[in-house]
Amino acid sequence: MKYFVLVMIMCGFYIIYNLLDLSEWEGLYQILCFVVFMSAFLRLKVKGKLLTGLLLFGGSLIHFYYGNSGVELLEGITQNLALLSIILLAPLISIPLKQEGVIQSVVSKLVQVQHEPKKMFYGISSFVFLMSPILNMGSLRIVHSFIGDIKVNRKLLSNAYYQGFTPAVLWSPFFASVGMVLYLTEISYLSYLPIGLVFVVIQIILAVLLLNYSGEKLSTEAEISSVKFRDFYNTKLVLYVIGLIMLLVSLELMTNYSMLLLVSIMCVSVPIVYNLIVNKWGVFYKEFQLYKKHVSSFSSLEISLFLSAGLFGNALLHTPITDILKTAIIWSTSKSVFLLFFLIIVLVTLVAMMGIHQIVIIPIILTLLISPDVGVNLYSAAFMCIFTWMFSAALSPLNALNIIISQCVRNNGLTVAYRWNGLFFAGVFVMAFVFVYLIDILQLQP
């Protein structure tokens, strides 16, 4: 109970701090985050303690080496709190959907076609595609909790999960990838959205082509021709997602607040306003209790990782490592945008393979990319970092996305990502280079 209250106070303080611009409370802000970090840290297993402890201790040591002391040793611990707040608060926004039985109605349709593999693929991928923009990886957990006992081809299931989920990483403001990049580049969400959605369409086309022209006889031609998106279409779900995005875009245009702050505010306000209208507080209370249990039981690693990674990443900016990275980036930029993009993908993916989260390395790379010395187009830099985040998260067996999908299909992460979905990611990889080249040629400006 105390842990949950501490976490909620931290998220609430983040919202109030940024709404009222309480910069003079920075020290208290950092201490609060440190207290929450320690509360989460003590709940971790040995591996989690080792990783996050090294990040926090290493970052503080670097700060001390460069002359910081006292509260200054915690500089950067609040850097990722905007993203962490979204991750912690996002499940609240699904409560109205659960109250109206929207999720259950879609799942019931999946159960009806469990013996038709092609329909199952389209159904699962469509459901995940619609849910993931607002529920993040929670969408995978929700879908699998309902269909886990249904006999589905494991390779097909991994295809559906990856191909339904990864598009959201490229465009949804509820994802750390989009939120962090747009926050650092100061690009408005509305101006980036068309870029993200265009590439999402490319991903979808590629996924459909690979499915329909694969050599596996998963169903008859009659089954394939009978598959319709409307079989799994839920008007309430679609309107809810579109309504949230439109509201976010409108608020961004009308206010000077960041998209990250607006998303956190909406996560809290939407379910409350909804229940003020429909007056279903009894159901809301039950769902909130489940949410409370989830945060108390499963959020410790995310909290510890994001807070310690922010401090460590901030500290690294003061070290010669950034000079080496900057030299490599400037050199590759002088050769071609292709080489630069390839360098970023390789670097981030290798780091992810070692178990280091993208939240540590991407902000450092992006900060260098948008510096005056490099001169990369802002939209090119944004898309390269967002795509690399998605790509490395999908391929690294130590990343949460790969781990969740691997656990769902009961196979190791390398087999699931490379053998079962390698062709899809190879195609997406090639198309991303073409896409970045087009953005660079067009020289889009904010």
C-alpha positions as CSV (number, residue, x, y, z in Angstrom):
1,M,0.0,0.0,0.0
2,K,2.7,2.5,1.0
3,Y,4.7,1.6,-2.1
4,F,1.7,2.2,-4.4
5,V,1.0,5.6,-2.7
6,L,4.7,6.6,-3.1
7,V,4.5,5.8,-6.8
8,M,1.3,7.7,-7.3
9,I,2.7,10.7,-5.4
10,M,5.7,10.7,-7.7
11,C,3.5,10.7,-10.8
12,G,1.3,13.4,-9.4
13,F,4.3,15.5,-8.4
14,Y,5.6,15.2,-12.0
15,I,2.3,16.5,-13.4
16,I,2.0,19.4,-10.9
17,Y,5.7,20.3,-11.2
18,N,5.4,20.7,-14.9
19,L,2.0,22.3,-15.0
20,L,3.0,25.0,-12.5
21,D,6.7,25.2,-13.6
22,L,8.0,24.7,-10.0
23,S,11.7,24.7,-11.0
24,E,12.7,25.9,-7.6
25,W,11.5,22.6,-6.2
26,E,14.0,20.6,-8.3
27,G,15.9,19.4,-5.2
28,L,12.7,18.0,-3.6
29,Y,11.8,16.5,-7.0
30,Q,15.0,14.6,-7.2
31,I,14.9,13.4,-3.6
32,L,11.3,12.1,-4.1
33,C,12.4,10.2,-7.1
34,F,15.4,8.7,-5.2
35,V,13.1,7.6,-2.4
36,V,10.8,5.9,-4.9
37,F,13.8,4.3,-6.6
38,M,15.0,2.8,-3.3
39,S,11.5,1.5,-2.5
40,A,11.4,-0.2,-5.9
41,F,15.0,-1.3,-5.8
42,L,14.5,-3.2,-2.5
43,R,11.7,-5.2,-4.2
44,L,13.9,-6.4,-7.1
45,K,15.6,-9.8,-7.6
46,V,19.4,-10.0,-7.6
47,K,19.7,-9.5,-11.4
48,G,17.5,-6.4,-11.3
49,K,19.3,-5.0,-8.3
50,L,22.7,-5.5,-10.0
51,L,21.6,-3.7,-13.2
52,T,19.9,-0.7,-11.8
53,G,22.3,-0.4,-8.8
54,L,25.2,-0.2,-11.2
55,L,23.4,2.4,-13.3
56,L,22.6,4.6,-10.2
57,F,26.0,4.1,-8.5
58,G,27.9,4.6,-11.8
59,G,26.1,7.7,-12.7
60,S,26.5,9.3,-9.2
61,L,30.2,8.4,-9.3
62,I,30.6,10.1,-12.6
63,H,28.8,13.2,-11.3
64,F,31.1,13.2,-8.2
65,Y,34.2,12.9,-10.4
66,Y,33.1,16.0,-12.4
67,G,32.6,18.1,-9.2
68,N,29.0,17.5,-8.2
69,S,28.0,16.9,-4.6
70,G,24.9,16.5,-2.4
71,V,21.7,16.5,-4.3
72,E,23.6,17.3,-7.5
73,L,24.7,13.6,-7.5
74,L,21.1,12.8,-8.4
75,E,21.1,15.0,-11.5
76,G,19.2,13.3,-14.3
77,I,17.2,11.0,-12.1
78,T,14.1,12.9,-13.1
79,Q,15.1,12.8,-16.8
80,N,12.9,9.8,-17.7
81,L,10.1,10.4,-15.3
82,A,7.8,11.8,-18.0
83,L,8.0,8.4,-19.8
84,L,7.8,6.4,-16.6
85,S,4.6,8.2,-15.6
86,I,3.0,7.3,-18.9
87,I,4.0,3.6,-18.5
88,L,2.7,3.6,-14.9
89,L,-0.6,5.5,-15.6
90,A,-1.5,4.2,-19.1
91,P,-3.4,1.1,-17.9
92,L,-5.9,3.5,-16.3
93,I,-7.0,4.6,-19.7
94,S,-8.2,1.1,-20.6
95,I,-10.7,1.0,-17.7
96,P,-13.6,2.5,-19.8
97,L,-13.1,-0.2,-22.4
98,K,-13.2,-2.9,-19.8
99,Q,-16.3,-1.4,-18.2
100,E,-18.1,-1.4,-21.6
101,G,-17.1,-5.0,-22.4
102,V,-15.2,-3.9,-25.5
103,I,-12.2,-6.1,-24.9
104,Q,-14.2,-9.2,-24.1
105,S,-16.4,-8.8,-27.2
106,V,-13.3,-8.9,-29.5
107,V,-11.8,-11.8,-27.6
108,S,-15.1,-13.8,-28.1
109,K,-14.8,-13.3,-31.8
110,L,-11.2,-14.8,-31.7
111,V,-12.5,-17.8,-29.9
112,Q,-15.0,-18.4,-32.6
113,V,-12.3,-18.7,-35.3
114,Q,-9.7,-20.5,-33.3
115,H,-9.6,-23.4,-35.8
116,E,-9.0,-21.1,-38.8
117,P,-5.3,-20.0,-38.7
118,K,-5.5,-17.2,-41.2
119,K,-8.5,-15.6,-39.5
120,M,-6.7,-16.1,-36.1
121,F,-3.7,-14.2,-37.5
122,Y,-5.7,-11.3,-38.8
123,G,-7.9,-11.3,-35.7
124,I,-5.0,-11.3,-33.2
125,S,-2.8,-8.9,-35.1
126,S,-5.8,-6.5,-35.6
127,F,-6.7,-6.6,-32.0
128,V,-3.1,-6.0,-30.8
129,F,-2.8,-3.3,-33.5
130,L,-5.8,-1.4,-32.1
131,M,-5.0,-1.9,-28.4
132,S,-1.2,-1.3,-28.4
133,P,-1.3,2.4,-29.1
134,I,-2.9,3.1,-25.7
135,L,-1.9,0.0,-23.7
136,N,1.7,-0.5,-24.8
137,M,2.9,-4.0,-24.0
138,G,-0.1,-4.5,-21.8
139,S,-2.0,-5.2,-25.0
140,L,0.1,-8.4,-25.5
141,R,-0.5,-9.5,-21.9
142,I,-4.3,-8.9,-22.2
143,V,-4.7,-10.7,-25.5
144,H,-2.6,-13.7,-24.5
145,S,-4.4,-14.0,-21.1
146,F,-7.5,-14.7,-23.1
147,I,-6.2,-16.8,-25.9
148,G,-3.2,-18.6,-24.2
149,D,-5.2,-21.8,-23.9
150,I,-6.3,-21.9,-27.5
151,K,-4.3,-24.1,-29.8
152,V,-2.6,-21.7,-32.2
153,N,0.4,-22.3,-34.4
154,R,3.2,-20.8,-32.3
155,K,5.1,-19.3,-35.2
156,L,1.9,-17.7,-36.6
157,L,1.1,-16.4,-33.1
158,S,4.6,-14.7,-32.9
159,N,4.0,-13.2,-36.3
160,A,0.7,-11.8,-35.2
161,Y,2.1,-10.3,-32.0
162,Y,5.2,-8.7,-33.6
163,Q,3.4,-7.4,-36.7
164,G,0.4,-6.2,-34.8
165,F,2.5,-4.5,-32.0
166,T,5.6,-3.0,-33.6
167,P,3.7,-0.4,-35.7
168,A,2.5,1.4,-32.5
169,V,6.1,1.9,-31.4
170,L,6.6,4.1,-34.4
171,W,3.7,6.5,-34.0
172,S,1.9,6.3,-30.6
173,P,2.5,9.1,-28.1
174,F,1.9,6.5,-25.3
175,F,5.3,4.9,-26.2
176,A,8.6,5.9,-24.7
177,S,10.2,5.8,-28.2
178,V,8.0,8.5,-29.6
179,G,7.6,10.5,-26.4
180,M,11.3,10.7,-25.7
181,V,12.4,11.6,-29.2
182,L,9.8,14.3,-29.8
183,Y,10.5,15.7,-26.3
184,L,14.2,16.0,-27.1
185,T,13.8,17.3,-30.6
186,E,11.0,19.6,-29.7
187,I,9.0,18.4,-32.7
188,S,5.3,18.6,-32.3
189,Y,3.4,15.3,-32.4
190,L,1.1,16.6,-35.1
191,S,4.0,17.3,-37.5
192,Y,5.6,13.9,-36.8
193,L,2.4,11.8,-37.0
194,P,2.2,11.6,-40.8
195,I,5.7,10.3,-41.0
196,G,5.0,7.6,-38.5
197,L,1.7,6.6,-40.0
198,V,3.1,6.4,-43.6
199,F,5.8,3.9,-42.5
200,V,3.1,2.0,-40.5
201,V,1.2,1.5,-43.7
202,I,4.4,0.2,-45.3
203,Q,4.8,-2.3,-42.4
204,I,1.2,-3.5,-42.7
205,I,1.6,-4.0,-46.5
206,L,4.8,-6.0,-46.0
207,A,3.2,-8.1,-43.2
208,V,0.2,-9.0,-45.4
209,L,2.4,-9.9,-48.4
210,L,4.6,-12.1,-46.3
211,L,1.6,-13.9,-44.9
212,N,-0.2,-14.4,-48.1
213,Y,2.8,-15.5,-50.1
214,S,4.5,-17.7,-47.4
215,G,5.0,-21.3,-48.3
216,E,3.1,-22.6,-45.3
217,K,-0.4,-24.0,-46.0
218,L,-2.1,-22.5,-43.0
219,S,-5.5,-22.4,-44.6
220,T,-7.4,-22.8,-47.8
221,E,-7.8,-20.1,-50.4
222,A,-11.5,-20.0,-49.4
223,E,-10.5,-19.1,-45.9
224,I,-8.0,-16.4,-47.0
225,S,-10.6,-14.8,-49.3
226,S,-13.2,-14.8,-46.5
227,V,-10.9,-12.9,-44.0
228,K,-12.3,-9.4,-43.4
229,F,-10.9,-6.8,-41.1
230,R,-14.5,-6.1,-40.1
231,D,-14.8,-9.6,-38.6
232,F,-12.7,-8.2,-35.7
233,Y,-13.7,-4.6,-36.0
234,N,-15.1,-3.0,-32.9
235,T,-16.6,0.5,-33.5
236,K,-16.2,1.5,-29.9
237,L,-12.6,0.5,-29.7
238,V,-11.6,2.3,-32.9
239,L,-13.5,5.4,-32.0
240,Y,-12.0,5.4,-28.5
241,V,-8.4,5.2,-29.9
242,I,-9.0,7.8,-32.6
243,G,-10.8,10.1,-30.0
244,L,-7.8,9.9,-27.7
245,I,-5.3,10.8,-30.4
246,M,-7.5,13.7,-31.7
247,L,-7.9,15.0,-28.1
248,L,-4.1,14.9,-27.6
249,V,-3.4,16.7,-30.9
250,S,-6.0,19.3,-30.1
251,L,-4.6,19.9,-26.6
252,E,-1.0,20.1,-28.0
253,L,-2.1,22.8,-30.4
254,M,-4.0,24.8,-27.8
255,T,-1.4,24.6,-25.0
256,N,2.3,24.9,-24.6
257,Y,2.6,21.7,-22.7
258,S,4.6,18.7,-23.9
259,M,2.9,15.7,-25.4
260,L,4.3,13.6,-22.6
261,L,2.7,15.7,-19.9
262,L,-0.6,15.8,-21.8
263,V,-0.6,12.0,-22.1
264,S,-0.1,11.5,-18.4
265,I,-2.9,14.0,-17.6
266,M,-5.2,12.2,-20.0
267,C,-4.4,8.8,-18.4
268,V,-5.8,10.0,-15.1
269,S,-8.6,12.4,-16.3
270,V,-10.2,10.3,-19.0
271,P,-11.4,7.4,-16.8
272,I,-12.5,9.8,-14.1
273,V,-14.5,12.0,-16.5
274,Y,-16.0,8.9,-18.1
275,N,-17.3,7.6,-14.8
276,L,-18.6,11.0,-13.9
277,I,-20.8,10.7,-17.0
278,V,-21.9,7.1,-16.8
279,N,-21.8,6.8,-13.0
280,K,-20.3,3.3,-12.8
281,W,-18.0,3.8,-9.9
282,G,-18.5,0.3,-8.5
283,V,-17.0,-1.2,-11.6
284,F,-14.4,1.5,-11.7
285,Y,-13.4,0.7,-8.1
286,K,-12.9,-3.0,-8.9
287,E,-10.8,-2.2,-12.0
288,F,-8.7,0.3,-10.0
289,Q,-8.0,-2.3,-7.4
290,L,-6.7,-4.6,-10.1
291,Y,-4.6,-1.7,-11.4
292,K,-3.2,-1.0,-7.9
293,K,-2.3,-4.7,-7.5
294,H,-0.5,-4.7,-10.9
295,V,1.5,-1.5,-10.1
296,S,2.4,-2.9,-6.6
297,S,3.5,-6.3,-7.9
298,F,5.0,-5.7,-11.4
299,S,6.4,-2.1,-11.7
300,S,9.5,-2.3,-9.6
301,L,11.9,-3.1,-12.4
302,E,10.5,-0.4,-14.7
303,I,10.7,2.3,-12.0
304,S,14.2,1.4,-11.0
305,L,15.5,1.1,-14.6
306,F,14.0,4.3,-15.9
307,L,15.1,6.4,-12.9
308,S,18.6,5.0,-12.8
309,A,19.0,5.1,-16.6
310,G,18.1,8.8,-16.6
311,L,20.8,9.6,-14.0
312,F,23.4,7.4,-15.8
313,G,22.6,8.8,-19.2
314,N,22.8,12.4,-17.9
315,A,26.2,11.6,-16.3
316,L,27.6,10.1,-19.5
317,L,27.0,13.4,-21.3
318,H,29.9,14.8,-19.3
319,T,32.4,12.1,-20.3
320,P,34.7,11.6,-23.3
321,I,32.4,8.8,-24.5
322,T,30.1,11.4,-26.0
323,D,33.1,13.0,-27.9
324,I,33.9,9.6,-29.4
325,L,30.3,9.0,-30.4
326,K,30.1,12.5,-31.8
327,T,33.2,12.0,-33.9
328,A,31.8,8.7,-35.3
329,I,28.4,10.4,-36.1
330,I,30.0,13.4,-37.8
331,W,32.2,11.1,-39.9
332,S,29.3,8.8,-41.0
333,T,27.1,11.9,-41.7
334,S,29.8,13.2,-44.1
335,K,29.7,9.9,-46.0
336,S,26.0,9.3,-46.3
337,V,22.7,9.2,-44.3
338,F,22.7,5.4,-45.0
339,L,26.0,4.9,-43.1
340,L,24.8,7.1,-40.3
341,F,21.5,5.1,-40.0
342,F,23.4,1.8,-40.1
343,L,25.8,2.9,-37.4
344,I,23.0,3.9,-35.1
345,I,21.1,0.6,-35.6
346,V,24.2,-1.5,-35.0
347,L,25.3,0.4,-32.0
348,V,21.8,0.5,-30.3
349,T,21.1,-3.2,-31.1
350,L,24.5,-4.4,-29.8
351,V,23.9,-2.4,-26.6
352,A,20.4,-3.8,-26.3
353,M,21.8,-7.3,-26.8
354,M,23.9,-6.7,-23.7
355,G,20.8,-6.0,-21.7
356,I,21.1,-2.2,-21.7
357,H,17.8,-0.5,-22.3
358,Q,17.3,1.9,-25.2
359,I,16.3,4.6,-22.7
360,V,20.0,4.8,-21.8
361,I,21.6,5.1,-25.2
362,I,19.0,6.7,-27.5
363,P,18.9,10.0,-25.7
364,I,22.7,10.3,-25.9
365,I,22.7,9.6,-29.6
366,L,19.8,11.9,-30.3
367,T,21.3,14.7,-28.4
368,L,24.4,14.4,-30.5
369,L,22.4,14.1,-33.8
370,I,20.5,17.4,-33.2
371,S,23.6,19.3,-32.2
372,P,24.7,22.1,-34.6
373,D,28.0,20.3,-35.5
374,V,26.2,17.3,-37.0
375,G,23.6,19.0,-39.1
376,V,21.2,16.0,-39.6
377,N,17.6,16.8,-40.7
378,L,15.5,16.9,-37.6
379,Y,12.8,14.5,-38.9
380,S,15.4,12.1,-40.2
381,A,17.1,12.1,-36.8
382,A,13.7,11.5,-35.1
383,F,12.6,8.7,-37.3
384,M,16.1,7.0,-37.2
385,C,16.0,6.9,-33.4
386,I,12.4,5.8,-33.1
387,F,12.8,3.0,-35.7
388,T,16.0,1.9,-34.1
389,W,14.3,1.7,-30.7
390,M,11.6,-0.5,-32.2
391,F,14.0,-2.7,-34.2
392,S,16.5,-3.3,-31.4
393,A,13.7,-4.0,-28.9
394,A,12.2,-6.6,-31.2
395,L,15.5,-8.4,-31.8
396,S,17.2,-8.3,-28.4
397,P,16.4,-11.4,-26.3
398,L,17.0,-9.3,-23.2
399,N,14.4,-6.7,-24.1
400,A,10.9,-6.8,-22.5
401,L,9.1,-7.0,-25.9
402,N,11.1,-10.0,-27.1
403,I,10.8,-11.6,-23.7
404,I,7.1,-11.2,-23.5
405,I,6.4,-12.6,-27.0
406,S,8.9,-15.5,-26.4
407,Q,7.2,-16.4,-23.2
408,C,3.8,-16.3,-24.9
409,V,4.9,-18.7,-27.7
410,R,7.1,-20.8,-25.4
411,N,10.3,-20.6,-27.3
412,N,13.7,-18.8,-27.0
413,G,14.0,-15.2,-28.1
414,L,16.6,-15.8,-30.8
415,T,14.4,-18.4,-32.6
416,V,11.3,-16.2,-32.3
417,A,12.9,-13.0,-33.5
418,Y,15.3,-14.2,-36.1
419,R,14.0,-17.6,-37.4
420,W,10.3,-17.0,-37.2
421,N,10.2,-13.3,-37.9
422,G,13.6,-12.6,-39.5
423,L,12.1,-12.1,-43.0
424,F,9.7,-9.5,-41.8
425,F,12.3,-7.5,-39.9
426,A,14.7,-7.8,-42.9
427,G,12.1,-6.3,-45.1
428,V,11.3,-3.6,-42.6
429,F,15.0,-2.9,-42.2
430,V,15.4,-2.3,-46.0
431,M,12.3,-0.2,-46.3
432,A,13.4,2.0,-43.3
433,F,16.6,2.9,-45.2
434,V,14.6,3.9,-48.3
435,F,12.2,5.9,-46.1
436,V,15.0,7.8,-44.3
437,Y,16.5,8.6,-47.7
438,L,13.2,10.1,-48.9
439,I,12.9,12.2,-45.7
440,D,16.4,13.4,-46.1
441,I,15.8,14.4,-49.8
442,L,12.6,16.2,-49.0
443,Q,14.4,18.1,-46.2
444,L,11.2,18.4,-44.1
445,Q,11.3,21.1,-41.5
446,P,9.3,21.5,-38.3
